[in-house]
Amino acid sequence: MPANKPFKINRAVVRADFNDLTAVVHYTRAAHSLGLWASERILIDRYFPDKGAHLLEAGCGAGRVAMALWELGYRRLHAFDFAEELLAQAQSLFIERKADITLFHADATRLSLCHVMRDKAFDGALFMFNGLMQIPLRRNRRRALRQIAAVCKPGATLLFTTHDRNSSAAEQALWRLEARRWAQGKQHPALREFGDRYFEEEGTGRTFMHLPDRAEICADLKATGWAHVHDVLRRAVASESAAVRDFSDECRFWIARKAD
């Protein structure tokens, strides 16, 4: 669906974009060759030190993070995504590398409807590569946070990433201009909330992304049963390889714990 046609971003649009061949090839290549970013590895080692922990990965895509966790020695892994074509690629990767990871189809905003989740109590959860921010509408992102909290034990750790509207002077200038467009009613007609972007890149496909500021995420965690522990921009955690920088822009890591 071209980005310049009049429509509104919704769950169906995002799912179709992730199931599109261009996106599937892009994420499958990363799953097979990129592995964990240096910053991801550092934070996983720090906040998930127990290799016997029962972990849930939301928005696993083609299996990049789940496969890397298995190769690090984590053996109690569940992973899900709502894009069927990406799940098929993840399944193929896990079979190829003999990884016994429980993989299932689910929507993070409707996790309670999935029979695989019955009676589950995870020690921790991950929602990597800005997956949470690819859910349209703030109320739905909050719903996903609540759904993940509901299947986690008290004190469970959640690690996820977002972009940040204030991460650089250039970003701040861009969003000042965008704020004027919204004030004048001249924003892209597909967008639902200030902070939304919808764009297309060669070799990546069409992407919806919500870019929050720090206060927004702090409020969302507080409202959904999570206690903020730490947040940090990727560049302050590790210097990433050229391959990682080509694959992904700067982001902010968030660590939270499920409130008792």
Secondary structure by P-SEA (a helix, b strand, c coil): ccccccccccaaaaaaaaacaaaaaaaaaaaacccccaaaaaaaaacccccccbbbbccccccaaaaaaaaacccbbbbbbccaaaaaaaaaaaaaaccccbbbbbbccccccccccccccccccccccccccccccaaaaaaaaaaaaaaccccbbbbbbbbbccccaaaaaaaaaaaaaaaacccccccccccccccccccccbbbbbbbcaaaaaaaaaaccccccccccccccccccaaaaaaccbbbbbbbbccc
